[in-house]
Amino acid sequence: MPLYMDVHRNMKGVTADAVAEAHAKDLKVQGKHGVDYQHYWVDEKHGTIMCLVHAPSAEAVARVHKEAHGLVADEIHEVKQG
């Protein structure tokens, strides 16, 4: 299954705790969309969040975020682990 990195930018005031809550919501709905979230990273200072996810498509990645909490990524990139 393809691997994607999504990037959320300009998330002013974001906290690691808030992202942990949103990630927990993603995990609850990911199976409906054939998605498997692997890891996420938070840069509180710059308001950036990145998520690494196995998914059948970029659209499936976006659907999970939209359904789980409404915070759709600004960018979704298919990546290859090196």
C-alpha positions, 0 to 999 in steps of 0.5 A: 500500500502506498505511503503518504506524508500529509502536512498541516501548515499555519495551525496557530496555537497548536499543541501536542496535546490537541494533536494527540486528541485529533490523532486518536480520532483519526485512529477510530475512523481510519479502518473505514477508509482502508488507512493506517496512520503510522506516526505524526509530528508536531512543531508547536513553534511554527504551527506545523503538523505532519502525519505518515500514513499507509493509504490506498490514495491521497483522497482516503487520507483526506477523508479520514481527517475530514470525518474525524475532526475536520482538519484537512491537510494543506498538502499530501505527498506520496513518499518512499521510505529510504 
